[in-house]
Amino acid sequence: MSKVAFVFPGQGAQAVGMGKDAFDTFEGARRVFEQADEALGFAMTDIIFNGPDDVLKQTANTQPALLTVSVALLEALKGRGLTPDYVAGHSLGEYSALVAAGVLSFSDAVRTVRARGEYMEQAVPGGTGAMAAVLGAERDALAALCSSVSAEVSAVELANVNCPGQIVVSGTAAGVQAVVERGKEAGAKRVISLEVSGPFHSSLMKPAAEKLADTLETVTFADASVPVIANVTAEPVTESAAIRQLLIEQVYSPVLWEDSVQKLIALGVDTFVEIGSGTVLAGLIKKIDRNVKIISINSVQSLEAAVNPIV
């Protein structure tokens, strides 16, 4: 029996105007945007639809914006006969997955990720942290290089294990620059510095995790209606207290996306439905396993095209 996983993108997938057609077409989707504005106390919808781009790219805006669009498209998908056996999300996308699994209400989730984005921006002074994408290196070799650089220069760690040959590192500006310069030692073909506002998913984010822990204490969590594959462990979790703890650890731990996809495939998933802006996850999943079916639902047109063949 084939199984379906709903997967949700994280930061980097944003684009001005995303979700506008769903807002215009589906009452349920429009309600999600209205709930976001109400929960946040300002016009997030206006930033999503009209930008400007540099405002949307601010972490504290990007995170609630992407969550809102994913949940709006999820709402548009409801009642069409497609339900997940598992859910997962890439970094921030894990919050969309938790809404899909009934762990968090959308209003709580959107307020939480707004705060999470603010905490992440505040954790490290501007310019002192950095991230870089390493292409072509083996995970173990890159981890060894990061350990060496951390001991000899300054802290740098694996942040996103995205797919074979694509790993993001994160840490101090000096540590990441050393990996950029020495990437060939780990077999890297290219190392690309990323435009980000902080060293996400590194131990430098522990101050943000401590603030997030306090925020999460005020949020109601339910057990998951379907298993969520956690970024931190790449294992299924349903119990609310465990999910809360993993969200805290996620801020300063690597996102094990490749491992999460492999776990879903091992659990019998052969269809991945990416719900949200862009097609970033579809590209990563294809590089992990070309044999699975991948559908990206990022617009009304893609939703209509996708649902009919599945159901």
C-alpha positions as CSV (number, residue, x, y, z in Angstrom):
1,M,0.0,0.0,0.0
2,S,1.5,3.3,-1.0
3,K,2.0,6.0,1.6
4,V,1.9,9.8,1.3
5,A,4.0,12.4,3.1
6,F,3.2,16.1,3.2
7,V,6.4,18.1,3.3
8,F,6.7,21.9,3.9
9,P,9.5,24.3,2.8
10,G,11.6,26.6,5.1
11,Q,13.4,29.8,4.7
12,G,14.8,30.5,1.3
13,A,11.6,29.5,-0.5
14,Q,9.9,32.9,-0.1
15,A,8.8,35.1,-3.0
16,V,6.8,38.3,-3.1
17,G,3.3,37.5,-4.2
18,M,3.3,33.8,-3.1
19,G,-0.1,32.4,-2.2
20,K,-2.0,35.3,-3.8
21,D,-4.0,33.1,-6.2
22,A,-5.0,30.8,-3.3
23,F,-6.2,33.8,-1.4
24,D,-8.2,35.0,-4.4
25,T,-9.7,31.5,-5.1
26,F,-10.4,29.7,-1.8
27,E,-12.3,31.0,1.2
28,G,-10.4,28.7,3.5
29,A,-7.1,30.0,2.3
30,R,-8.2,33.6,2.6
31,R,-9.2,32.9,6.2
32,V,-5.7,31.7,7.0
33,F,-4.2,35.0,5.7
34,E,-6.7,36.9,7.8
35,Q,-5.9,34.9,10.9
36,A,-2.2,35.6,10.4
37,D,-2.8,39.4,10.3
38,E,-5.1,39.1,13.4
39,A,-2.7,36.9,15.4
40,L,0.4,39.1,14.6
41,G,-1.4,42.4,14.9
42,F,-0.1,43.8,11.6
43,A,-0.7,43.3,7.9
44,M,1.6,40.3,7.2
45,T,-0.6,39.6,4.1
46,D,0.4,42.9,2.6
47,I,4.1,42.1,3.1
48,I,3.6,38.6,1.5
49,F,1.7,39.9,-1.6
50,N,3.5,43.3,-2.1
51,G,6.9,43.1,-0.4
52,P,9.1,44.9,-0.8
53,D,11.5,41.9,-1.2
54,D,14.0,43.2,1.4
55,V,11.2,43.4,4.0
56,L,9.9,40.0,3.2
57,K,13.5,38.6,3.5
58,Q,13.8,39.7,7.1
59,T,13.9,36.5,9.2
60,A,11.1,37.7,11.5
61,N,8.9,38.3,8.5
62,T,10.0,35.4,6.3
63,Q,9.1,32.7,8.9
64,P,5.5,33.7,9.5
65,A,5.0,34.5,5.8
66,L,6.1,31.0,4.6
67,L,4.1,29.3,7.4
68,T,1.0,31.3,6.3
69,V,1.3,30.4,2.7
70,S,1.9,26.7,3.4
71,V,-1.1,26.5,5.7
72,A,-3.3,28.4,3.2
73,L,-2.4,26.0,0.5
74,L,-3.0,23.1,2.9
75,E,-6.4,24.5,3.6
76,A,-7.1,24.7,-0.2
77,L,-6.2,21.0,-0.4
78,K,-8.6,19.9,2.3
79,G,-11.7,17.9,1.2
80,R,-10.0,16.7,-2.0
81,G,-9.4,13.2,-0.8
82,L,-5.7,13.5,-0.1
83,T,-4.4,12.9,3.4
84,P,-0.9,12.3,4.7
85,D,0.4,9.2,6.4
86,Y,3.4,11.3,7.7
87,V,4.4,15.0,7.7
88,A,7.8,16.7,7.8
89,G,9.1,20.2,7.2
90,H,12.5,21.7,6.5
91,S,13.6,23.8,9.5
92,L,10.8,26.5,9.8
93,G,8.7,24.1,7.7
94,E,8.4,21.8,10.7
95,Y,5.9,24.3,12.2
96,S,3.7,23.9,9.1
97,A,4.0,20.2,9.5
98,L,2.9,20.5,13.1
99,V,-0.2,22.5,12.1
100,A,-1.0,19.9,9.5
101,A,-0.7,17.2,12.2
102,G,-3.0,19.1,14.6
103,V,-0.1,19.7,17.2
104,L,-0.4,23.5,17.0
105,S,-3.2,25.8,16.1
106,F,-2.3,28.1,13.2
107,S,-2.6,31.2,15.3
108,D,-0.2,29.9,17.9
109,A,2.2,28.7,15.3
110,V,2.3,32.0,13.4
111,R,2.9,33.9,16.6
112,T,5.6,31.4,17.7
113,V,7.6,31.6,14.4
114,R,7.4,35.4,14.4
115,A,9.1,35.3,17.8
116,R,11.5,32.5,16.7
117,G,12.6,34.7,13.8
118,E,13.2,37.7,16.1
119,Y,15.1,35.5,18.6
120,M,17.3,34.1,15.8
121,E,18.0,37.6,14.5
122,Q,19.0,38.8,18.0
123,A,21.1,35.8,19.0
124,V,24.3,36.9,17.3
125,P,25.5,40.5,16.5
126,G,25.2,41.3,12.8
127,G,28.2,40.3,10.7
128,T,29.7,38.0,13.3
129,G,28.0,34.8,12.1
130,A,27.7,33.3,8.6
131,M,26.5,30.2,6.6
132,A,27.8,28.6,3.4
133,A,26.6,25.8,1.1
134,V,29.1,23.1,0.5
135,L,28.6,21.2,-2.8
136,G,30.2,17.8,-3.5
137,A,31.6,16.9,-0.1
138,E,31.0,13.8,1.9
139,R,29.2,14.4,5.2
140,D,31.8,12.7,7.4
141,A,34.7,14.5,5.7
142,L,33.0,17.8,6.0
143,A,32.2,17.2,9.7
144,A,35.9,16.4,10.3
145,L,36.9,19.6,8.5
146,C,34.4,21.6,10.6
147,S,35.9,20.0,13.8
148,S,39.4,20.9,12.7
149,V,38.5,24.5,11.8
150,S,36.5,24.9,15.1
151,A,39.6,23.9,17.0
152,E,42.1,25.9,15.0
153,V,40.2,29.0,14.0
154,S,36.6,29.5,15.2
155,A,33.3,27.6,15.6
156,V,31.7,26.1,12.5
157,E,29.3,23.2,12.3
158,L,27.0,21.2,9.9
159,A,23.7,23.0,9.8
160,N,21.5,21.5,7.0
161,V,22.2,18.0,5.6
162,N,20.0,18.6,2.6
163,C,20.8,15.8,0.1
164,P,23.9,13.9,-1.2
165,G,26.4,16.6,-2.2
166,Q,24.6,19.5,-0.6
167,I,25.3,20.4,3.0
168,V,25.1,23.9,4.6
169,V,27.6,24.9,7.3
170,S,27.0,27.5,10.0
171,G,29.0,29.3,12.6
172,T,31.2,32.3,13.2
173,A,32.1,34.4,10.1
174,A,35.8,33.4,10.6
175,G,34.9,29.7,10.9
176,V,32.7,29.7,7.9
177,Q,35.3,31.6,5.8
178,A,37.9,29.0,6.7
179,V,35.6,26.3,5.4
180,V,35.1,28.3,2.2
181,E,38.9,28.5,1.8
182,R,39.6,24.8,2.8
183,G,36.5,23.1,1.4
184,K,38.6,21.1,-1.1
185,E,40.1,19.2,1.9
186,A,36.7,17.6,2.4
187,G,36.2,16.9,-1.3
188,A,34.0,20.0,-2.0
189,K,33.6,21.0,-5.6
190,R,32.3,24.5,-4.6
191,V,31.5,26.4,-1.4
192,I,29.1,29.3,-1.7
193,S,28.6,31.9,1.0
194,L,24.9,32.5,1.8
195,E,23.1,35.7,2.3
196,V,21.6,35.1,5.8
197,S,21.0,37.2,8.9
198,G,22.6,34.8,11.3
199,P,24.4,31.4,11.8
200,F,21.2,29.3,12.0
201,H,21.2,25.7,13.2
202,S,24.5,26.1,15.0
203,S,25.4,26.2,18.7
204,L,25.6,30.0,18.4
205,M,21.8,29.9,18.3
206,K,21.5,28.6,21.9
207,P,20.4,32.0,23.3
208,A,17.6,32.0,20.7
209,A,16.6,28.5,21.8
210,E,16.4,29.5,25.5
211,K,14.0,32.4,24.6
212,L,12.0,30.1,22.4
213,A,11.7,27.6,25.2
214,D,10.1,30.2,27.3
215,T,7.7,31.1,24.5
216,L,6.8,27.5,23.9
217,E,5.8,27.1,27.6
218,T,2.9,29.5,26.8
219,V,1.7,27.5,23.8
220,T,-0.8,24.6,23.8
221,F,0.6,21.4,22.2
222,A,-1.5,18.4,21.3
223,D,-0.3,14.9,20.3
224,A,0.2,14.6,16.6
225,S,-2.7,13.0,14.6
226,V,-0.1,11.6,12.1
227,P,3.6,11.0,12.9
228,V,5.9,14.0,12.3
229,I,9.5,13.3,11.2
230,A,11.6,15.6,13.4
231,N,14.5,17.6,11.9
232,V,16.7,16.9,14.9
233,T,16.4,13.1,14.9
234,A,15.0,12.1,11.5
235,E,12.6,9.9,13.5
236,P,8.8,9.9,13.8
237,V,7.4,11.6,16.9
238,T,3.8,12.0,18.0
239,E,4.0,12.9,21.7
240,S,3.4,16.6,22.4
241,A,6.1,17.0,25.2
242,A,8.7,15.4,22.9
243,I,7.8,17.6,20.0
244,R,8.1,20.7,22.2
245,Q,11.6,19.7,23.3
246,L,12.7,18.9,19.7
247,L,11.6,22.4,18.6
248,I,13.9,23.9,21.1
249,E,16.8,21.7,20.1
250,Q,16.1,22.3,16.4
251,V,17.2,26.0,16.6
252,Y,20.8,25.0,17.3
253,S,20.9,21.5,15.8
254,P,21.5,20.4,12.2
255,V,18.4,19.8,10.0
256,L,18.7,16.2,9.0
257,W,16.7,16.5,5.8
258,E,18.4,13.8,3.8
259,D,18.0,11.4,6.7
260,S,14.3,12.4,7.2
261,V,13.5,11.6,3.6
262,Q,15.3,8.3,3.7
263,K,13.3,7.5,6.9
264,L,10.0,8.3,5.2
265,I,11.0,6.1,2.2
266,A,11.9,3.2,4.7
267,L,8.5,3.7,6.3
268,G,6.8,3.0,2.9
269,V,6.3,6.6,1.6
270,D,6.4,6.7,-2.2
271,T,4.6,10.0,-2.8
272,F,5.9,13.3,-1.4
273,V,3.6,16.3,-1.7
274,E,5.4,19.6,-1.2
275,I,3.0,22.3,0.1
276,G,4.1,25.9,0.0
277,S,6.2,28.4,-1.9
278,G,8.6,27.2,-4.6
279,T,10.0,23.7,-5.4
280,V,13.1,23.6,-3.2
281,L,12.2,20.4,-1.5
282,A,11.2,18.6,-4.7
283,G,14.7,19.3,-6.0
284,L,16.3,17.9,-2.8
285,I,14.1,14.8,-2.7
286,K,14.9,14.0,-6.4
287,K,18.6,14.0,-5.5
288,I,17.9,11.7,-2.5
289,D,15.8,9.1,-4.5
290,R,14.7,9.5,-8.1
291,N,12.2,6.6,-7.8
292,V,9.6,8.4,-5.5
293,K,6.8,10.5,-6.9
294,I,7.1,14.2,-6.0
295,I,4.3,16.8,-6.4
296,S,4.7,20.5,-5.6
297,I,1.6,22.4,-4.7
298,N,2.6,26.1,-4.7
299,S,-0.3,27.6,-6.7
300,V,-4.0,27.0,-7.5
301,Q,-2.9,25.7,-10.9
302,S,-0.5,23.2,-9.5
303,L,-3.1,22.1,-6.9
304,E,-5.7,21.4,-9.6
305,A,-3.2,19.6,-11.8
306,A,-1.8,17.5,-8.9
307,V,-5.0,16.4,-7.1
308,N,-6.8,14.8,-10.0
309,P,-4.1,12.2,-10.9
310,I,-3.5,11.3,-7.2
311,V,-7.1,10.7,-6.2
